[in-house]
Amino acid sequence: MKTEQQYDAVIAQCRQIYRLKMKDYGPSWRIMRPQTVNDQLFIKAKRIREIETTGVNLVGETIDDAMMAIVNYSVIGLIQLTEGYADAVDMTAEKAIELYDKFVAEAKDLMLRKNHDYGEAWREMMPSSLTDIILTKINRNKSIAANDNKTLTSEGADGNYFDMLNYAVFYLIKLTEGKA
């Protein structure tokens, strides 16, 4: 299977979870400020790193589940960057899904361009390296948020969210191939 097909299959799973969460909670995350989204991502990535390091999983949520959450929280981060956060839920589930599809399409387009230029280097990377890169991107976004979402020379928080999303998809592809 080609990367593009694998990517689409992983995103379909993540989108299904996102859609079901919209039925359960609606877009309750609309009240999250940028730092909170970053902390949600941090919790998931840190947990994955602990499981990778110790081999122990006491909670029962799988690495797959946590990586899919990283995909979905990355999209939420992108939505919050463009829409701003709210004091109350101000968006329909339908709009949240529409924005999800928009940002996933942008992420896929970015992945295809980078995958071409980098020669699918991620396929030769260790899954733990993907986790570390995601954690690095989260820390970058925490710094950017602390600086009122302004950067002097680096890409903005949006670039980091897109990269986290794509690295999480790559990890999930590796899991389906039995390489993680």
C-alpha positions in Angstrom: 0.0 0.0 0.0 1.3 3.5 -0.8 1.8 6.1 1.8 -1.1 8.2 0.6 -3.5 5.3 1.0 -2.1 4.4 4.4 -2.4 8.0 5.4 -6.0 8.2 4.3 -6.8 4.9 6.3 -5.3 6.3 9.5 -7.1 9.7 9.1 -10.4 7.8 8.5 -9.9 6.1 11.9 -9.0 9.4 13.6 -11.9 11.2 12.0 -14.3 8.6 13.1 -13.2 9.0 16.8 -13.4 12.8 16.4 -16.9 12.5 14.9 -18.1 10.2 17.7 -16.6 12.6 20.3 -18.6 15.4 18.7 -21.7 13.3 19.4 -20.7 12.7 23.0 -19.4 16.1 24.0 -19.8 18.5 21.0 -16.9 20.9 20.5 -16.5 21.4 24.2 -12.8 22.1 23.6 -13.7 25.5 22.2 -13.0 27.0 25.6 -9.3 25.7 25.5 -6.7 28.4 25.3 -3.5 27.6 23.3 -1.6 26.5 26.3 -4.3 24.0 27.3 -4.3 22.4 23.8 -0.5 22.2 24.1 -0.8 20.6 27.5 -3.3 18.0 26.2 -0.9 17.1 23.5 1.9 17.0 26.0 0.0 14.6 28.2 -0.6 12.1 25.3 3.0 12.3 24.0 4.6 12.1 27.4 2.5 9.0 28.2 3.6 7.4 24.9 7.2 8.1 25.8 6.8 6.6 29.2 5.3 3.4 27.7 8.1 3.2 25.1 10.7 3.7 27.9 9.3 1.5 30.6 7.2 -1.0 28.6 4.5 -0.6 31.2 1.0 0.5 30.5 -1.2 0.6 33.6 -4.0 2.8 32.3 -4.9 0.6 29.4 -5.2 3.3 26.7 -3.0 2.0 23.8 -0.3 3.9 22.0 -2.6 3.8 19.0 -5.3 5.6 21.0 -2.9 8.2 22.3 -1.4 8.8 18.8 -4.9 9.2 17.3 -5.6 11.7 20.1 -2.5 13.6 19.1 -3.8 13.7 15.5 -7.1 15.0 16.7 -5.7 17.5 19.2 -3.4 18.8 16.5 -6.5 19.6 14.4 -8.1 21.2 17.4 -5.0 23.3 17.9 -5.2 24.5 14.3 -8.9 25.3 14.7 -8.2 27.2 17.9 -5.4 29.2 16.2 -7.7 30.3 13.4 -11.0 30.7 15.3 -9.6 31.8 18.6 -10.8 30.3 21.9 -14.3 31.0 23.3 -15.7 31.5 26.7 -18.5 29.0 25.9 -19.1 26.5 23.1 -19.9 28.6 20.1 -19.5 26.1 17.3 -21.7 23.3 16.0 -20.4 19.8 15.7 -21.0 20.0 11.9 -18.7 23.1 11.7 -16.1 21.4 13.8 -16.1 18.4 11.4 -16.0 20.7 8.4 -12.9 22.4 9.9 -11.4 19.0 10.7 -11.6 18.0 7.1 -10.2 21.3 5.9 -7.1 21.0 8.2 -6.5 17.3 7.5 -6.6 18.1 3.8 -3.9 20.8 4.3 -1.9 18.4 6.5 -2.0 15.7 3.8 -0.9 18.2 1.1 2.0 19.3 3.3 2.9 15.6 4.0 2.9 14.8 0.3 5.2 17.7 -0.5 7.6 17.0 2.4 7.5 13.2 1.7 8.7 13.9 -1.8 11.5 16.2 -0.8 12.7 14.0 2.1 12.3 10.7 0.3 10.0 9.2 3.0 12.8 9.4 5.5 10.2 8.7 8.3 10.0 5.1 7.2 13.6 4.6 8.4 13.1 6.4 11.7 12.6 4.8 15.0 9.0 5.2 16.4 10.5 6.6 19.6 12.2 9.4 17.5 8.8 10.3 16.1 7.5 10.6 19.7 10.5 12.8 20.6 10.0 15.1 17.6 6.3 15.4 18.6 7.4 16.4 22.2 9.8 18.9 20.7 7.1 20.5 18.6 4.8 20.7 21.7 7.5 22.5 23.6 8.0 24.8 20.7 4.3 25.6 20.7 4.4 26.2 24.5 7.2 28.8 23.9 5.3 30.4 21.0 2.1 30.6 23.2 4.1 32.2 26.0 5.2 34.8 23.4 1.6 35.7 22.4 1.9 33.4 19.4 4.6 35.5 17.8 7.9 34.2 16.4 10.9 36.2 15.1 12.3 33.8 12.5 10.7 30.4 13.1 7.5 28.8 11.7 4.5 29.5 13.8 2.4 27.2 15.9 0.4 26.1 12.9 3.5 24.6 11.3 4.2 22.6 14.5 0.6 21.4 14.7 0.7 20.2 11.1 4.0 18.4 11.7 2.7 16.8 14.9 -0.4 15.5 13.1 1.8 14.1 10.3 4.3 12.5 12.6 1.5 10.9 14.6 0.1 9.5 11.4 3.5 8.1 10.4 3.7 6.4 13.8 0.3 4.9 13.3 1.3 3.6 9.9 4.3 2.0 11.4 2.1 0.3 14.0 -0.1 -1.1 11.3 3.0 -2.4 9.5 4.2 -4.0 12.7 7.3 -1.7 12.8 6.5 0.1 16.0 
